[in-house]
């Protein structure tokens, strides 16, 4: 399951077309101008088709993940009644129930035409998803052909076939720390540009702002992604974390690829002795891991004392916290609602993002999210014609992403958008584009971003920002060790919040974790992972 959908309501409302579902960076086709084809491209405008109803299943909670979406669906039906003649029956399932229910839909053969597959690899392997390969790079579907390049489709194949449509727009969502810039000025401090700067700022807040939380928690882990640099780790060190699930991903095995890129040089789990890390790049192996946890320990005095149990926050104002650049506008609005004088800044935590250096964003070319069609659907052509329409023009895509133009949103310039004056964003149309509409060729960014934030955002959309790492194209098949992984993830649920929030002694927590991981079968996971990667590299080379 992707983590990208777990964002605040306001962030979803303001930024439905920008960020990207958490913690994974991807690359894709070259940046291009949005297509300008007609609204019905891909269909014969003179031929009205027989009526059809597509059964579509999305996940989400009303007023949390989506809001007031039916008018846009009905507008689509109105615009295409003389061509596609397609009605949409969209059913939303709460996040807590979606995982179980979508497995039942697949096993029972329920009439579903389009859905979001959380168990993508398993569904593809079990044959419950249709192979959609023939619909891409196909002039009969010009909208899909323009929006999904051959490279983009190839990067997202499973077992050599297109079992799901990749859904992403920008190929990273720059990760960093937001902070109260007005407080920084109050203390006479310079802009935050290092962890020491952040520490000194949080220390000032703790000393002087007794009613504030210096650094807010992220669920039950305060320092999600802080003190790491996965781009340098993968591109410079050829070190990769694996097997985690959930949001944040609970990775617990590291793999070192040999310098020549032809084999696995080392595999180690959290808490393994130093001898297991001996073949790892010194900067990105054990030292990297220990620095992450030791820094969390150092910063622990600045977080809520009940971080491990109070996952929704304390309710007290915060001076800083984890944020992706895509969430900046929403965070700014949130803070100003609490304090009209609040001003926020953003510091990227990864070096290549700070410098906006080309070719330094690690990627495997995979999308963040996917939408798929069950193999038993009887309406495959009509479903793909709907998708062809959706991706055939900016206008069509905007309808689902932002709602009805003039009512829910307004265009600003060529590629920006805003909520119309007088419209309350908290009550306005909100659609989770990460489940259907996101695409690299059809993007808008929020209007009115600060100059620096706009530069960071534009950096995300540049094709030369990205570089594919040595394991691009590899997909780990967890089925042979699914029981061991399930047990290991339970172990991670128990210990990782302590380590990522700096509670307890690092060495003690790692030792206990390691014992439980071994009891859960982590050695079998390590061996399976090593074998699969070696097989992949042997075929690649």
N, C-alpha and C positions, 0 to 999 in steps of 0.2 A: 504494500500500500504506500502511495506517495504521501509525503509530508506536506506538500505544497499547499494543500487546501486549508491547513490549520492556521488561519490568520484572523485578525480582529475584524469585526463587522465593518467598521469604518474603513479599514484598509481595503477590504474587498470592494466596498462601494466606490472609493475614490480611484482604485488602481486595478480594476478588473483585467486590464489588458497589459500589465507590465511585469509583475514579478514572477517569480518562479521560484514553486513549490519546492523548499527547502532543502538545502544542504548538498545538492548535486548540480554540477555544471555540465552543460552539454553544448555541442557545436551543431552546425547545420548548414544549409545551403547558403550561397552568397547572398548578401544583402541586396534587395532589389526593390524597385518601385512597385507599389501596390497595383495589381491588375486593374484595368479600366474596362473590362468586358461588360456586356449587358447583363442585367439582373437575371436573365434566364439562359445565359450561355451554358451549353452542354445539353440543352433540350431544344427541340424544334418548336419555336414560338407559335407556329401555325397549327400545331397538333396538340389538342387538349387530351390528356391521358385519362384513362379510367380512374375513378376515385380510389384512393387508398388511405389507410390510416397506419402510421408508423408508431409502434409502441417503443418508447424511449425511457430508459431508466437512469436517473442520476442519483447521486447521494447528496445529502445535505439537510439542514434544518432551516425552516422558514425564518426569515429575519436574522439568520446567522450566516448561511451560505448563499441564500437567494431571497429575492423579495419582488413581488409585483411583476412576475415574468409573463403571465398569460397574455397581456395585450401585445407583446412582441410576437408571440407565437401566432396569435390570431392575425396580426398584420402580415406575417409571412404567408399565411393561407390566403389572405385577400389578394396579395400581390401576385400570387402564382396560381390562382384558381383557374385561369384559362390555359395554363401550360402544365405544370407539375400536378395540379389538382390533388395535393397531398395535405392531409390533416395530421397534426402531431398530438399524440396522447403521451404526455410527459408525466411520469410518476416519480416523485421524490421519496427516497427512503432515508430515515435518520442515520447518521454516521454509525451510531452504536449498533444498528441492525443490518447495515448494508453488507458487511462481509459474509455473514451467515446466509442472508437471503439471496445474494447473487450466486452463491454456490447451489442453492436449491433450484433457482431458475434454470441453471445449466443442467442439472441432473434430472429435473422433471420435464424438460422440454417445453417450458412455458413459452408463450408467444411473445418473444422479445426481439426487437429488430436492431436495437443499438443500446449499448450499455458500457459502463466504465469497469474494466476488468482489474480488480485488485490482485487476483491470483493469475496474472498473465502467463507466466512460464508454465504453470501447471495446466491451465486451461488449454494452452497451445499444444502441450505434450499429450494431453488426453483426447485431443481431437474435437473439442466442443466449440472451437472457434473456426469461422470460415477463413479460408485463404483468400485475401483480397488483392493478390499480386496483379491480376489482370486489369484492375481498375486504375492503376497508377502508370505514369509514363505512357498514357494511352490517349491519343487525340480525340477519342470519343467522349472523354471526360476532361475538357480543357481547363476547367477550374482546378481540378485536382492536379493536373499536369503542371500548371503554373505554380501552384502553392507548395507542391511536394517534389523537390528535385530528386533525381535518381540517387544522388549521394545520401540525402536525408532519409529516403526510404530504405536504402541498403543498410545504413547504420542502425536501423531499428527493426531489422528482420529478426525472427526467431526461427531457429532450425532451418534457415534458408528461405523462409516464406514470410509474407506480410500478413500476420495474424491480427494486427491491431494498427490503428492509425495513430501516428505520433502527434501529440498535442503539446506544443510549447511555442513561445514567441521569442523572448530574449533568452539567450542560452546560458545565462547565469542570473542570479539576483544578488548583487554585490553585498557581502555580509560585513557587518561592522557594529559599532556602538553609537547609539544616539546619546546626547548629553544636553543638559540645560546650559546653553551658551550664555544666557543672561547671568547665570550664577558664576560662570567662568570669568566674565567681565567684572562682576562684583568683587571677586577675589583678586582682580588684577593679574590673572593668569593668561598665558598664551594659548592658542588653539592646541587641542590634543593631537599629538602626532606620534605617541609611543605609549607603551603600557605604563611606563614610569609617570608620564604626564597624566594618564588616567588615574593611577593610584593616588597621586598628589591631589588631584581634583576631588576624588571620592573622600579622601582624608579631610579636606577642607569642609566638605558637606557634612560629614559626620561630626566635626567639631562645632560647626556654626549653625546648622539647620536641624535643630533637634526634632522637628516634626516631620522630617523627610526620611525616606529610604534612599541611601546613596546609590545602590545598584539593584534594580528590580529582578525578580526571578523569572525564569522562562520555564513555565510548568514547574516540575520539581527539580530542575537543574538550573542553577543561576547562570553558569558560564558556558552555555551552549556555543560551541565553535570557537570560543576565545582561546588564545594561546596556541592556535594551530595555524597551519598554512598548507592546505591540501594541494594547492597548485605546485608549490615548490617541492613538496613531498613526493608527488607523482612524477613531475617532469625532470627535476634534478636528481632526486633520490631513487626513483623507480620503486617506491614503497607504496603499497596499497592496503587500505583497511577493508575488511570483508565481513559478511554474514549477518550484519545487523538488520533489525527490523524496527518499524515504528518511527515516531517523530519525537525526539531526534533519533536518528539511526543508532542502534546499540551495537556498533561493530566491536568485535572482540578478538579478531585474528588479523595479524599483519603479514603481508607477503612481500618479500624482496625479490625483484627480478634481477637477473644477472646483468652485468654491464653491457654484454653483447645482445641483450634482449631475447635470448634463445631458450632460457630455462629459468626455473625457480631456484634462487640461491639460498633462500631461507624462509621459514614459516614459524611464527611465534604467536602465542596467545597472551592476553593480559596476565601479568603475574608470573610468567615463565622466568626461570633463572637467566642470568646474563649470558650463559653459554648458548642458549637458544637464539640469542640476538647477535651472536658473534659475526655472522655473515651479512648483517644489515649495514646500510650506509650509516656511519656514526651519528650524523646530524638528524637523521629521520627515522631512526629505530627506537631503541630503548630510551635514549636521552630525550628524544622528542616527546615520547609518551610521559616520561617522568616530569618533564618541564610543564606539560599541560596540567598535570594533577598537582604539582607543587605550587604552581602559580595560582591555581584555584584555592589552595590552602592559604596562600598569602593574601588573597583578596577576600577571603571569607568574612572578615569583620564588617564588610560593607553591605552584606545582603540580609534579607529578612531572616530572623532566627528560625522561623517556621517554614522555610523554603521547601523542605522535604514533604510537608503535609498540606500546606496552604498553596495549592497550585494555581489559584486564580488571582493571587496578589493580595496585598494587605489592605488596599483601599487608601493607603497613605500616598501622598505625592512622591514621585521618584525623581532622582536627579540624572539617572542614566540607565541604560539597559541594552540588551541585544536587539538589533534591528537589521533588516535588509533595506537596501536603498529604495526598493519598490514600495516599502511601507512608510517612506518619509512623510509624504503628504498626509497620510492618515494619522501618523504619530504627532505631526505638527498640530493638526486640528484637535486631536485629543488633549494635548498639553495646553493649548490656548483656551479650550473649554474649561479646563481646571483653573487656569491662571492666564488672564488676557495679556499679561506682560511676559509670558514665557516665550523664549526664543530657543530653538534647538539647533544643534550642529550634528554632524555625522562624520565619524572616523572609520575608514575601511581598515579591517584588521589584517588583511593579507597584503604582502608587500607589492605584488604586481598590480593590485587594485589601487593602492596608494599612488603608485607612479603611473598608472594607466599605460603600462608597457605592452606593446603589441606582441602577440605570439606567446604569451605566458599564462593564459588561462587554460588549465588542464581540462580536457573533455574526452569522452568516449563516443561522442556523436549521438548518444541516446536522448530521447525526449524525457521530459519529467513525468508526463501522464499520457494515457492512451484511451481511445474509445474503440470498441470492437463490435462485431456482429456474430451472433451465434450461428453455428453451422446449420442448425435446423430451421432458420428463418426462411420463409417462402417469398420474402419481398426484397431480396438482395439488390436487384437492379434499381428498384425505386428508392431504397435507402441510399445507395451510392449516388443517385441522381440528386437527391436532397443535399448530400454532402458536396457534390460538385457545384450546386447553386450557392451553397454557403461560402465556399472558398473561391468563387469565381470573381468577386469584386469586393472592394473595400466597403461599398454601400451595403451589400448583403451581409457581410461579416459584422459590420457595425450594428445592424439591427439586433442581432442576438447578443453581442458583447455589451452594448451600452443602452439598448432600448430604442425608443422612438425619438428620432432627431427633432429638436425643438421643444420636446416635452421633457425628456430624460437627460439629454445631453446636447452640447453644441460643439461644432468643429471650430478649432482655432488654428489658423494657418493650414499647412499641408498635412501635418502628422500629429497634431495635438488635440486635446479635447478638454472640456470643462462641464461642470454641472451648471445649468442655467441659473441666472440670478433669481433669488426668491424660492428656489427649490431646496428643500431640506435633504442633504445627502443621506441622513439616517432614515429617511422614509422613501427615498427614490428607488427606482429600478436597480436591481443588483443581480447579475448573472455570473456564475462561476465559469469564466471563460476557459479555465484550465481543464474543464471536462468536455469541451466541444470546439471552441472557436479559435483558440490561440494558434498562430502560425507565424513563421519568421517573415513572411512577405506582407502581412496584413497587421500592422502595428500602429498604435498611437501612444503618446506619452501625455501625462497630465500637464495642462498649461500652468504657468506661474511657478515652476520650480525654481529655487535659488540656482544661480549660475553654476556653482560647483556640483550640485546634485544633478543638474541637467547634463554636465560633462560626464559624470559617472554613468548616467543612464545611457548616453550616446555611446560610451565606450562598450557597453554591454551589447549593443547592436552591431558593432563593427565585426565583420568576418575575420579580419586579421588579428583580432584580440585572442583567438583561440588556437590551440595546438593539440592535436590528438596524442594521447599518451600510448605507451607501448602495449597496453591491454585493450585498446579500442577494438571493439568487435567481439570481445569475450563476454559471455553470459554464464554465470555460475548456475548449474542445475542443482538445486538443494535436495531433490527428491531422495537420492541415496542416503542422505543423512538428516532427513527432515525431523526425525524424533530427537536426535542429538541437538539439532539447532533449536528446536522448541524448548528443550530443557535448558540449554545455554542462555536463551533469551530471558528465561525466568530468572536465571542467575544475574543477568545484566540488570534486570528490573530492580533487583535487590541492592546491588552494590554501586552501579554507575551514578545514581543521584548523589551519593556521598562523595564520590571522587570528583564529579564535575561541579560540585558546590563547595568542596573544600572542608567537609565535615569529617572528623576522625583523623587517624593517622594514615597517611598514604600507603606506607609499606604494609601495615596491618590489613587494610582493606583489600589491597592487591593479593596478599597471601591467602586470605580467606576466599576471595573470588576465584583464585586460581585452583584451589582445592575443589571448590564446587564445580568449576568448569571441567576439571578432569573427571569428576564423578559423573558429569553429564555427557561425557563422550567427546570432549573437544579434540582429543588426539585423532580420533577417527575423522572429524571434520577437517582438521589440518591436512591429513593425508589425502582425503578426497579432493580438497581444494587444490593441493599441489599437483595431483595427477591430472585434474581437468585443465589446469593452466598449462602444464607441460604439454599436454596433447594439443591444446590450442596453438601454443607457440611453435610446436613442431610442424603443424600444418601451415602456419603462417610463414614460417621461414623455409 
